[in-house]
Amino acid sequence: MRGRARGFVAQVTLRNRLPLDFSVASLRVVDFLIDGLRKGGRGCDEVPGTLFGLGAYVGEVLVRRAGAVWVDFDEEQREFFGQSVGVRMPDGRVWNPLGKVINCLERGGIGGSEPSLQTFYLTLPGRVRHAA
């Protein structure tokens, strides 16, 4: 997944000058990108590769900044999350960044029920505050 995240950043920043540097602040850029997809009327089925790339990026921010590690979900977790991979936090909690991005597209935005990705990170339990 680390390679997918890096590849996504290389592809997106080749055409645009987006500050995707795996920082917590860069999650706000991801929020804007998802907002743009939503406002453009794009559904999840229209941009699956983009959503996967954004989810990999969010997961990699959790790995680099919150002390998480990428994990393959077991069968029960795959069924629950609808994804095959996610991240495990230092306290043992498991999160699904790919699904989180999809939820932000489907239910986020102004007045939406899904918080921004930056807010998600800042309120995330179990993260290490000063990960490398």
MINULO-979175 format. One record per residue (C-alpha): x, y, z. Coordinates in pm, whole numbers, plus 50000, padded with zeros to 5 digits. Example, Ala and Ser with C-alpha at 12.3 -4.5 7.8 and 13.67 -1.06 7.14 Angstrom:
<atoms>
512304955050780;513674989450714;
</atoms>
This chain:
<atoms>
500005000050000;502915023250061;503855019749695;500285026349586;500215058149794;503535070249652;502425061749298;499175080549344;501015111349469;503455109749176;500595106748927;498465134549077;501305159149136;502675153848786;499655172448644;498895195348938;500895213549199;499185197949499;500995197949834;500595160749902;503555155250133;502055129250371;501605155650641;498525159050860;497875193050700;497795176550355;494645157750457;492865190850403;493945188950037;492425154050019;489225168350169;489155194649892;489755168249624;486875147049754;484675177949778;485475185349413;484445150249312;481195153849505;480395188049360;481175174649013;478545147949068;481045119349057;479925087349221;482105060449373;481585037849074;482915064948838;486265070849010;487275038549190;490995042549111;491055077949242;489245067949561;491615038749612;494595062049565;493165087449810;492455059750061;495995046450026;497295081850078;495205086950394;496355053350528;499965062150460;499545094850651;498315073850944;501355051250907;503855079750887;502305103951137;500245083351380;502345052051424;499955028851236;500974998751028;499314984750716;497554951450776;495644926450567;492184922850711;491014888450817;487804874250671;485544889550936;487164923850900;486914921950519;483224915150547;482714943250801;484814969750627;484264959150267;488014962350205;490934938250216;493484961150383;493574987550652;495775000650928;496364990051288;497065017651538;499635014351818;496815007052066;495594977851849;492544994751695;491964988151328;490845015251085;489715014650724;491105045250540;489845033050201;486295030750332;486685063950513;487425081450182;484355065350023;482225076350320;483525111850284;482485112249920;479055097549989;478185114750317;480625143350367;480635179550272;478765208750423;475935195250633;477095159550575;477295133350846;480915123950776;483685145550928;486565157450716;489645135550690;491715161250875;489175161351160;489155123351153;492925122951202;492925149451475;490265131151676;491575096251607;492015075851923;495125054551962;497485075251753;501055083251849;501345120851870;504905123751742;505465095651493;508205099851234;
</atoms>
